[in-house]
């Protein structure tokens, strides 16, 4: 084989290796709304891999320091308005899905009825954070478990007024778990 042929073969092999790595990085499709009012986020929508957070509270394979809530009734949260006319306060809650939670975890608002969830890729989160109006948010989000480390997702819990928000965390197998998050209330 000539040096030119070896070089061409090496380039092809490198392209195949990079393409294979990119394709195998995540087996989930890109973020999309699904039937039934749920947002589905893939590994590509995550903020990336991270280690466990010792200050976080873990609930059924999903951890967040924000699960402890905001018990300062005098705190001021950002205000968002939905295209459906609803107004929301947003409690920003970065969630991290454990690698053991494969293939995903679903977080669903069980109460109050007016509470919603908004999760998105970091780029979409940045755009939505600066927007005057957002699409009507769903009551559930499915977050992918990715790789050998926790997968972080940007988003938050939306409430119409201070509330105790109860969330159910489920996977495709096993028992569901719940967590109640105080948002601008002293306790739940």
ROSE-4610 file (N, C-alpha, C; in Angstrom, 1 decimal, always signed):
// ROSE-4610
residu = [X/X/X/X/X/X/X/X/X/X/X/X/X/X/X/X/X/X/X/X/X/X/X/X/X/X/X/X/X/X/X/X/X/X/X/X/X/X/X/X/X/X/X/X/X/X/X/X/X/X/X/X/X/X/X/X/X/X/X/X/X/X/X/X/X/X/X/X/X/X/X/X/X/X/X/X/X/X/X/X/X/X/X/X/X/X/X/X/X/X/X/X/X/X/X/X/X/X/X/X/X/X/X/X/X/X/X/X/X/X/X/X/X/X/X/X/X/X/X/X/X/X/X/X/X/X/X/X/X/X/X/X/X/X/X/X/X/X/X/X/X/X/X/X/X/X/X/X/X/X/X/X/X/X/X/X/X/X/X/X/X/X/X/X/X/X/X/X/X/X/X/X/X/X/X/X/X/X/X/X/X/X/X/X/X/X/X/X/X/X/X/X/X/X/X/X/X/X/X/X/X/X/X/X/X/X/X/X/X/X/X/X/X/X/X/X/X/X/X/X/X/X/X/X/X/X/X/X/X/X/X/X/X/X/X/X/X/X/X/X/X/X/X/X/X/X/X/X/X/X/X/X/X/X/X/X/X/X/X/X/X/X/X/X/X/X/X/X/X/X/X/X/X/X/X/X/X/X/X/X/X/X/X/X/X/X/X/X/X/X/X/X/X/X/X/X/X/X/X/X/X/X/X/X/X/X/X/X/X/X/X/X/X/X/X/X/X/X/X/X/X/X/X/X/X/X/X/X/X/X/X/X/X/X/X/X/X/X/X/X/X/X/X/X/X/X/X/X/X/X/X/X/X/X/X/X/X/X/X/X/X/X/X/X/X/X/X/X/X/X/X/X/X/X/X/X/X/X/X/X/X/X/X/X/X/X/X/X/X/X/X/X/X/X/X/X/X/X/X/X/X/X/X/X/X/X/X/X/X/X/X/X/X/X/X/X/X/X/X/X/X/X/X/X/X/X/X/X/X/X/X/X/X/X/X/X/X/X/X/X/X/X/X/X/X/X/X/X/X/X/X/X/X/X/X/X/X/X/X/X/X/X/X/X/X/X/X/X/X/X/X/X/X/X/X/X/X/X/X/X/X/X/X/X/X/X/X/X/X/X/X/X/X/X/X/X/X/X/X/X/X/X/X/X/X/X/X/X/X/X/X/X/X/X/X/X/X/X/X/X/X/X/X/X/X/X/X/X/X/X/X/X/X/X/X/X/X/X/X/X/X/X/X/X/X/X/X/X/X/X/X/X/X/X/X/X/X/X/X/X/X/X/X/X]
num = [1/1/1/2/2/2/3/3/3/4/4/4/5/5/5/6/6/6/7/7/7/8/8/8/9/9/9/10/10/10/11/11/11/12/12/12/13/13/13/14/14/14/15/15/15/16/16/16/17/17/17/18/18/18/19/19/19/20/20/20/21/21/21/22/22/22/23/23/23/24/24/24/25/25/25/26/26/26/27/27/27/28/28/28/29/29/29/30/30/30/31/31/31/32/32/32/33/33/33/34/34/34/35/35/35/36/36/36/37/37/37/38/38/38/39/39/39/40/40/40/41/41/41/42/42/42/43/43/43/44/44/44/45/45/45/46/46/46/47/47/47/48/48/48/49/49/49/50/50/50/51/51/51/52/52/52/53/53/53/54/54/54/55/55/55/56/56/56/57/57/57/58/58/58/59/59/59/60/60/60/61/61/61/62/62/62/63/63/63/64/64/64/65/65/65/66/66/66/67/67/67/68/68/68/69/69/69/70/70/70/71/71/71/72/72/72/73/73/73/74/74/74/75/75/75/76/76/76/77/77/77/78/78/78/79/79/79/80/80/80/81/81/81/82/82/82/83/83/83/84/84/84/85/85/85/86/86/86/87/87/87/88/88/88/89/89/89/90/90/90/91/91/91/92/92/92/93/93/93/94/94/94/95/95/95/96/96/96/97/97/97/98/98/98/99/99/99/100/100/100/101/101/101/102/102/102/103/103/103/104/104/104/105/105/105/106/106/106/107/107/107/108/108/108/109/109/109/110/110/110/111/111/111/112/112/112/113/113/113/114/114/114/115/115/115/116/116/116/117/117/117/118/118/118/119/119/119/120/120/120/121/121/121/122/122/122/123/123/123/124/124/124/125/125/125/126/126/126/127/127/127/128/128/128/129/129/129/130/130/130/131/131/131/132/132/132/133/133/133/134/134/134/135/135/135/136/136/136/137/137/137/138/138/138/139/139/139/140/140/140/141/141/141/142/142/142/143/143/143/144/144/144/145/145/145/146/146/146/147/147/147/148/148/148/149/149/149/150/150/150/151/151/151/152/152/152/153/153/153/154/154/154/155/155/155/156/156/156/157/157/157/158/158/158/159/159/159/160/160/160/161/161/161/162/162/162/163/163/163/164/164/164/165/165/165/166/166/166/167/167/167/168/168/168/169/169/169/170/170/170/171/171/171/172/172/172/173/173/173/174/174/174/175/175/175/176/176/176/177/177/177/178/178/178/179/179/179/180/180/180/181/181/181/182/182/182/183/183/183/184/184/184/185/185/185/186/186/186/187/187/187/188/188/188]
x = [+0.8/+0.0/+0.9/+0.5/+1.3/+0.9/+1.8/+1.5/+0.2/-0.1/-1.3/-2.5/-2.5/-3.6/-3.8/-2.6/-2.7/-3.3/-2.9/-3.5/-5.0/-5.4/-6.8/-7.6/-7.1/-7.7/-7.8/-6.7/-6.7/-7.8/-7.9/-9.0/-10.4/-10.6/-11.9/-12.2/-11.2/-11.4/-11.7/-11.0/-11.2/-12.6/-13.1/-14.4/-15.5/-15.3/-16.2/-16.2/-15.0/-15.0/-15.7/-15.5/-16.1/-17.6/-18.0/-19.5/-20.1/-19.5/-20.0/-20.1/-19.1/-19.2/-20.3/-20.5/-21.6/-22.9/-23.1/-24.4/-24.7/-23.7/-23.9/-24.0/-23.7/-23.7/-25.0/-26.1/-27.4/-28.3/-29.1/-30.0/-31.4/-31.6/-32.9/-33.1/-34.3/-34.5/-34.4/-34.3/-34.2/-35.5/-35.4/-36.5/-37.8/-38.9/-40.1/-41.3/-42.4/-43.6/-44.2/-44.7/-45.3/-46.8/-47.5/-48.9/-49.2/-50.2/-50.6/-50.0/-49.4/-48.9/-47.6/-46.7/-45.4/-44.3/-43.2/-42.0/-41.0/-40.4/-39.4/-38.1/-37.1/-35.8/-34.8/-33.9/-32.9/-31.6/-30.6/-29.2/-28.7/-29.0/-28.6/-29.1/-30.3/-30.9/-30.4/-29.5/-29.0/-27.9/-27.6/-26.5/-25.2/-25.2/-24.0/-23.9/-22.8/-22.6/-22.0/-22.3/-21.8/-21.8/-21.1/-21.0/-22.3/-22.4/-23.5/-23.3/-24.4/-24.4/-24.6/-23.7/-23.9/-25.0/-25.3/-26.4/-27.8/-27.8/-29.1/-29.9/-31.2/-32.1/-32.4/-32.3/-32.6/-33.9/-34.7/-36.0/-36.1/-36.1/-36.3/-35.4/-34.1/-33.1/-33.0/-33.7/-33.5/-33.1/-32.1/-31.6/-31.6/-31.8/-31.8/-31.7/-30.9/-30.8/-32.1/-32.8/-34.0/-35.2/-35.1/-36.2/-36.5/-35.6/-35.8/-36.8/-36.9/-37.9/-37.3/-38.2/-37.9/-39.0/-38.5/-39.4/-39.5/-38.8/-38.8/-40.0/-41.0/-42.3/-42.1/-41.0/-40.8/-39.9/-39.5/-38.6/-39.4/-38.6/-39.2/-38.7/-39.7/-39.3/-39.6/-38.9/-39.2/-40.7/-41.2/-42.6/-42.6/-43.4/-43.6/-45.0/-45.3/-46.7/-46.8/-47.8/-48.0/-48.8/-48.7/-49.5/-51.0/-51.3/-52.7/-53.2/-52.5/-52.9/-52.6/-52.2/-51.8/-50.5/-50.5/-49.3/-48.7/-47.3/-46.6/-45.4/-45.2/-43.9/-43.1/-41.8/-40.9/-39.9/-39.9/-38.9/-37.9/-36.7/-35.8/-35.2/-35.4/-35.0/-34.2/-32.9/-32.0/-32.1/-32.4/-32.5/-31.4/-31.0/-29.9/-30.4/-30.4/-30.9/-29.7/-29.8/-28.7/-28.5/-27.3/-27.1/-27.9/-28.2/-28.9/-30.4/-30.8/-32.3/-32.6/-31.7/-31.9/-33.2/-33.9/-33.5/-33.9/-34.9/-35.4/-36.1/-36.5/-37.4/-38.4/-39.6/-40.7/-41.1/-41.2/-41.6/-42.9/-43.9/-45.3/-45.8/-46.5/-47.1/-48.4/-48.6/-49.8/-50.7/-50.1/-50.9/-49.9/-50.5/-51.8/-52.1/-53.4/-53.8/-53.2/-52.9/-52.4/-50.9/-50.2/-48.7/-48.3/-47.2/-46.7/-45.2/-44.6/-43.1/-42.6/-41.5/-40.8/-39.4/-39.0/-37.6/-37.3/-36.0/-35.6/-34.0/-33.5/-32.1/-31.5/-30.3/-29.7/-30.0/-29.8/-30.1/-31.5/-32.5/-33.9/-34.3/-33.7/-33.9/-33.5/-32.3/-31.8/-32.8/-33.3/-34.2/-35.5/-36.1/-37.3/-37.2/-36.1/-35.9/-36.0/-35.6/-35.7/-36.9/-37.8/-39.0/-40.1/-41.0/-42.1/-43.2/-43.3/-44.4/-43.8/-44.3/-43.8/-45.0/-44.7/-45.8/-46.4/-47.7/-48.3/-47.5/-47.0/-46.2/-47.0/-46.3/-47.0/-46.9/-47.6/-47.6/-46.5/-45.9/-44.9/-43.7/-42.6/-41.4/-40.7/-40.2/-39.4/-37.9/-37.1/-35.6/-34.8/-33.9/-33.1/-32.0/-31.7/-30.4/-29.4/-28.2/-27.2/-25.8/-25.2/-23.8/-23.6/-22.4/-22.0/-22.1/-22.5/-22.6/-24.0/-24.3/-25.6/-25.8/-27.0/-27.3/-28.1/-27.6/-28.3/-29.2/-30.4/-31.4/-31.8/-31.9/-32.3/-33.8/-34.4/-35.8/-36.3/-37.6/-38.2/-39.7/-40.2/-41.6/-42.3/-43.4/-44.2/-45.4/-45.7/-46.8/-47.6/-48.9/-49.7/-49.6/-49.3/-49.2/-48.3/-47.9/-47.1/-47.9/-47.1/-47.8/-46.9/-47.4/-46.7/-47.0/-46.0/-46.1/-45.7/-46.6/-46.2/-46.0/-44.8/-44.4/-44.2/-44.6/-44.4/-43.2/-42.3/-41.1/-41.2/-41.3/-41.5/-40.5/-40.3/-39.5/-40.3/-39.8/-40.5/-40.8/-40.0/-40.2/-40.0/-40.5/-40.3/-41.5/-41.4/-42.4/-42.2/-43.3/-43.1/-42.8/-42.2/-41.9/-42.4/-42.8/-43.2/-42.3/-42.4/-41.7/-42.6/-42.6/-43.4/-42.4/-42.5/-41.6/-42.3/-41.9/-42.5/-42.0/-42.9/-42.5/-43.1/-42.3/-42.7/-43.7/-43.7/-44.4/-43.4/-43.7/-42.8/-42.7/-43.7/-43.7/-44.9/-44.7/-45.8/-46.3]
y = [-1.2/+0.0/+1.2/+2.3/+3.5/+4.3/+5.3/+6.2/+7.0/+7.3/+8.0/+7.2/+5.9/+5.0/+4.7/+4.6/+4.5/+5.7/+6.9/+8.1/+8.2/+7.9/+7.9/+6.9/+5.7/+4.7/+5.2/+5.8/+6.3/+7.4/+8.3/+9.4/+8.7/+7.7/+7.1/+6.4/+5.8/+5.1/+6.1/+7.3/+8.3/+8.9/+9.1/+9.6/+8.6/+7.3/+6.3/+6.2/+6.3/+6.3/+7.5/+8.7/+9.9/+9.8/+9.3/+9.2/+8.2/+7.0/+6.0/+6.5/+7.2/+7.7/+8.7/+9.6/+10.5/+9.9/+8.9/+8.2/+7.3/+6.8/+5.9/+6.7/+8.0/+8.8/+8.8/+8.8/+8.8/+8.0/+7.1/+6.3/+6.9/+8.0/+8.7/+9.7/+10.0/+11.0/+12.4/+13.4/+14.8/+15.2/+16.3/+16.8/+16.9/+16.5/+16.7/+16.5/+17.2/+17.0/+15.7/+14.9/+13.6/+13.7/+12.7/+12.7/+12.7/+13.4/+13.3/+14.4/+15.5/+16.6/+16.3/+15.7/+15.4/+15.9/+16.4/+16.8/+15.7/+15.2/+14.2/+14.7/+14.6/+15.1/+14.0/+14.1/+13.0/+13.4/+12.6/+12.8/+14.1/+14.3/+15.5/+16.8/+16.7/+17.9/+18.1/+17.2/+17.4/+18.5/+19.0/+19.9/+19.2/+17.9/+17.1/+16.2/+15.4/+14.5/+15.2/+14.7/+15.3/+14.3/+14.6/+13.8/+14.0/+13.1/+13.2/+14.5/+15.1/+16.3/+15.9/+16.1/+15.7/+16.5/+17.7/+18.5/+18.2/+17.3/+17.1/+16.0/+16.1/+15.1/+14.1/+12.8/+11.9/+11.2/+11.2/+10.6/+9.7/+8.4/+7.4/+7.6/+7.9/+8.0/+9.4/+10.4/+11.8/+12.6/+13.4/+14.2/+15.6/+16.5/+17.9/+18.5/+19.6/+20.3/+21.1/+21.4/+22.2/+21.4/+20.1/+19.3/+19.8/+20.4/+20.9/+22.1/+22.8/+23.9/+25.2/+26.2/+27.6/+28.0/+27.9/+28.1/+29.6/+30.5/+31.9/+32.5/+32.8/+33.3/+34.7/+35.4/+36.7/+36.8/+35.6/+35.5/+36.0/+36.4/+36.9/+36.0/+35.3/+34.4/+35.0/+34.6/+35.1/+34.8/+35.7/+35.5/+35.2/+34.2/+33.8/+33.8/+34.0/+34.0/+33.0/+32.1/+31.1/+31.7/+31.1/+31.6/+31.3/+30.4/+30.1/+31.2/+32.2/+33.3/+33.1/+31.9/+31.6/+32.3/+32.8/+33.4/+32.5/+32.4/+31.5/+32.2/+31.7/+31.9/+30.7/+30.8/+29.6/+29.4/+28.2/+27.8/+27.0/+27.5/+26.9/+25.6/+24.5/+23.2/+22.4/+22.5/+21.7/+20.2/+19.3/+17.9/+17.1/+16.1/+15.2/+13.7/+13.0/+11.6/+10.7/+9.8/+8.8/+7.8/+7.3/+6.3/+5.1/+4.7/+3.5/+3.7/+4.9/+5.1/+4.8/+4.1/+3.8/+3.1/+3.4/+4.3/+5.7/+6.0/+7.3/+7.4/+8.6/+8.8/+9.8/+9.7/+10.6/+11.3/+12.6/+13.5/+14.1/+13.9/+14.3/+15.1/+16.2/+17.0/+16.3/+16.0/+15.4/+16.4/+17.5/+18.6/+19.8/+21.0/+21.4/+21.3/+21.3/+21.2/+22.2/+23.4/+24.5/+24.5/+23.6/+23.6/+22.9/+23.3/+22.8/+22.6/+21.9/+21.7/+22.3/+22.9/+23.4/+22.9/+22.0/+21.5/+21.6/+21.9/+22.1/+22.0/+21.9/+21.9/+23.2/+23.3/+24.6/+25.7/+25.5/+26.5/+27.0/+26.1/+26.4/+27.1/+26.6/+27.2/+28.6/+28.9/+30.3/+31.2/+30.7/+31.4/+31.6/+30.6/+30.7/+31.7/+31.6/+32.5/+33.9/+34.3/+35.7/+36.1/+35.1/+35.3/+35.9/+36.7/+37.3/+36.3/+35.3/+34.4/+33.0/+31.9/+30.6/+29.7/+28.6/+27.7/+27.1/+26.7/+26.1/+25.0/+25.0/+24.0/+22.7/+21.6/+20.3/+20.0/+19.0/+18.5/+17.4/+17.0/+15.9/+16.1/+15.5/+15.5/+14.2/+13.7/+12.4/+12.8/+12.4/+12.8/+11.5/+11.5/+10.3/+10.1/+8.9/+8.6/+8.3/+8.9/+8.9/+8.5/+7.5/+7.2/+6.7/+6.9/+6.4/+7.4/+8.6/+9.7/+10.3/+11.1/+11.8/+12.7/+12.7/+13.6/+14.8/+16.0/+17.2/+17.8/+18.3/+18.9/+20.3/+21.3/+22.6/+22.8/+23.4/+23.7/+24.2/+24.0/+24.4/+24.0/+24.3/+24.0/+25.4/+25.4/+26.6/+26.5/+27.6/+27.7/+29.0/+28.9/+30.2/+31.1/+30.4/+31.2/+30.3/+30.8/+29.9/+28.7/+27.5/+26.2/+25.2/+24.1/+22.8/+22.0/+21.7/+21.0/+19.5/+18.6/+17.2/+16.6/+15.9/+15.4/+13.9/+13.1/+11.7/+11.4/+10.6/+10.2/+8.7/+8.4/+7.0/+6.6/+5.3/+4.7/+3.6/+3.0/+1.9/+0.7/+0.5/-0.6/-0.1/-0.8/-0.4/+0.5/+0.8/+1.6/+3.1/+3.8/+5.3/+5.9/+7.0/+7.7/+9.2/+9.8/+11.2/+12.1/+13.3/+14.4/+15.6/+16.2/+17.5/+18.6/+19.6/+20.7/+22.0/+22.6/+23.9/+25.0/+25.8/+26.9/+28.2/+29.0/+30.2/+30.0/+28.8/+28.6/+28.0/+28.3/+27.9/+26.4/+25.7/+24.2/+23.6/+22.3/+21.5/+20.5]
z = [+0.0/+0.0/+0.0/-0.8/-0.8/+0.4/+0.7/+1.8/+1.6/+0.3/+0.0/+0.3/+0.0/+0.2/+1.7/+2.5/+3.9/+4.6/+4.1/+4.6/+4.4/+3.2/+2.8/+3.7/+3.9/+4.7/+6.2/+6.7/+8.0/+8.2/+7.2/+7.2/+7.3/+6.5/+6.4/+7.8/+8.3/+9.6/+10.7/+10.7/+11.7/+11.6/+10.3/+10.1/+10.6/+10.3/+10.8/+12.3/+12.9/+14.4/+15.0/+14.5/+15.1/+14.8/+13.6/+13.3/+14.3/+14.5/+15.3/+16.8/+17.2/+18.6/+18.8/+17.8/+17.8/+17.8/+17.0/+16.9/+18.1/+18.7/+19.9/+21.2/+21.2/+22.4/+23.1/+22.2/+22.8/+21.9/+22.5/+21.7/+21.7/+22.4/+22.5/+21.4/+20.9/+20.0/+20.6/+19.8/+20.3/+21.1/+21.8/+22.6/+21.7/+22.2/+21.5/+22.5/+22.1/+23.0/+22.6/+23.5/+23.2/+23.5/+23.1/+23.3/+24.9/+25.3/+26.7/+27.5/+26.9/+27.6/+28.4/+27.7/+28.3/+27.4/+28.0/+27.3/+27.4/+26.3/+26.3/+26.0/+26.9/+26.7/+26.6/+25.6/+25.3/+26.0/+25.8/+26.3/+25.6/+24.3/+23.7/+24.3/+24.9/+25.6/+27.0/+27.5/+28.9/+28.9/+30.0/+30.2/+30.3/+30.2/+30.2/+31.5/+31.5/+32.6/+33.8/+35.0/+36.2/+37.3/+38.4/+39.5/+40.4/+41.4/+42.4/+43.2/+43.6/+44.4/+45.9/+46.8/+48.2/+48.9/+48.4/+49.0/+48.4/+47.4/+46.7/+47.4/+47.2/+47.7/+46.5/+46.7/+45.7/+45.8/+44.7/+44.7/+43.5/+43.7/+42.6/+41.4/+41.7/+40.6/+40.0/+40.6/+40.2/+41.4/+41.3/+42.4/+42.1/+43.1/+43.0/+44.4/+44.5/+45.7/+45.8/+44.7/+44.7/+45.2/+45.3/+45.9/+47.3/+48.0/+49.4/+49.3/+48.2/+48.0/+48.4/+48.3/+48.7/+49.7/+51.0/+52.1/+52.5/+51.8/+52.1/+51.4/+52.2/+51.7/+51.1/+51.4/+50.9/+49.7/+49.2/+48.0/+46.8/+45.8/+44.5/+43.5/+42.8/+41.7/+40.4/+39.3/+38.0/+37.6/+36.8/+36.3/+34.9/+34.5/+33.1/+32.7/+31.4/+31.0/+29.8/+29.9/+28.9/+27.8/+26.6/+25.4/+25.7/+26.6/+27.0/+27.9/+28.3/+29.1/+30.6/+31.0/+32.4/+32.8/+34.0/+34.6/+35.6/+35.6/+36.5/+37.2/+38.4/+39.0/+38.7/+38.5/+38.2/+39.3/+39.9/+40.8/+40.0/+39.7/+38.9/+39.6/+39.0/+39.6/+38.6/+38.8/+37.9/+38.4/+37.5/+37.9/+37.3/+38.0/+37.6/+37.7/+36.5/+36.5/+36.6/+37.6/+37.9/+36.8/+36.6/+35.5/+35.8/+37.0/+37.4/+37.0/+36.6/+36.3/+34.9/+34.2/+32.8/+32.5/+31.4/+30.4/+30.6/+31.6/+31.8/+33.1/+33.5/+34.6/+34.1/+34.6/+34.3/+35.6/+35.5/+36.6/+36.3/+37.1/+36.8/+38.0/+37.8/+38.8/+39.2/+40.5/+41.0/+41.6/+42.2/+42.8/+43.0/+43.0/+42.7/+41.2/+40.8/+39.4/+38.5/+39.1/+38.3/+38.0/+38.8/+38.6/+37.3/+36.8/+35.5/+35.6/+34.6/+34.6/+33.2/+33.3/+32.0/+32.1/+31.2/+31.0/+29.6/+29.3/+27.9/+27.9/+26.7/+26.5/+27.0/+27.4/+27.9/+26.9/+25.6/+24.6/+24.6/+24.6/+24.6/+25.9/+27.0/+28.3/+28.3/+27.8/+27.7/+26.9/+25.8/+25.0/+25.7/+26.3/+27.1/+28.3/+28.9/+30.1/+29.8/+28.5/+28.1/+27.4/+27.2/+26.4/+27.2/+26.6/+27.3/+27.5/+26.5/+26.5/+26.2/+26.9/+26.6/+26.1/+25.4/+25.0/+26.3/+26.2/+27.4/+27.9/+29.2/+29.7/+30.1/+30.0/+30.4/+31.9/+32.3/+33.7/+33.9/+32.8/+33.0/+32.1/+32.5/+31.7/+31.8/+30.7/+30.7/+30.4/+31.4/+31.3/+31.1/+30.1/+29.8/+30.8/+31.1/+31.9/+30.8/+31.0/+30.0/+30.5/+30.0/+30.3/+31.7/+32.2/+33.5/+34.7/+34.3/+35.3/+35.3/+36.2/+36.3/+35.0/+34.5/+33.3/+33.9/+33.7/+34.2/+33.2/+33.8/+32.9/+33.5/+32.7/+33.1/+33.0/+34.0/+34.0/+35.3/+35.5/+36.7/+36.9/+38.1/+38.5/+38.4/+37.7/+37.5/+38.4/+39.1/+40.0/+39.8/+40.0/+39.8/+41.0/+42.2/+43.5/+44.4/+45.5/+46.4/+46.7/+46.8/+46.9/+47.3/+47.8/+48.0/+46.8/+46.0/+44.8/+45.0/+44.7/+44.8/+43.4/+43.3/+42.1/+42.2/+41.2/+41.2/+40.2/+40.7/+39.9/+39.6/+38.3/+37.9/+36.8/+36.7/+35.6/+35.0/+33.9/+33.3/+34.1/+35.2/+36.1/+37.5/+38.5/+39.9/+40.4/+41.6/+42.3/+42.1/+41.9/+41.8/+43.2/+43.2/+44.5/+44.3/+45.5/+45.4/+46.2/+45.9/+46.6/+46.6/+47.8/+47.9/+48.1/+47.2/+47.2/+47.6/+48.7/+49.1/+48.3/+47.6/+46.8/+47.4/+48.0/+48.7/+49.8/+50.4/+51.7/+52.7/+54.0/+55.0/+55.2/+55.0/+55.1/+54.4/+54.1/+53.5/+54.5]
